[in-house]
């Protein structure tokens, strides 16, 4: 599935005249972003995972707010994985 999406993206980029270097090159290298800029992304990922852990622990300890804490924990993990992998 991922390969099919990559091929489809490449075909669309060819039709639009987007060069391969813009399509496949690292965004930090393409836009001259400093090398330490990735640190801010990892700080965000770490804080999202920390939020998920705290919300999960709170859901276990305080049963009256369990549903909202489980929701916050799940959303935080989803956002962290999205930021990490995409």
C-alpha positions, 0 to 999 in steps of 0.5 A: 500500500505504501509503495502504491502511494509512493508511486502515485505521488511520483506520477502526480509530481511528474505531471505537475513538473515537480523535480525529484530532488524536491520530492525526495530530499530531506526537508531540513536539507531542502530548506536550509533548516539548522541541524538542531531544529529536529530537537524541537520536534523530539521535545514535542514528541517526548512531551506528548508521550509524557502526557500520555503516561500521566493521563494513563496513570491518572486513569488508573488511580482516579476512577471518576475521571477514567474516561477522559484520561483514557481519551487524552492518553490515546490522543496523545499517543496517536499524535506522538506517533504521527509526529514521530513517523510522519 
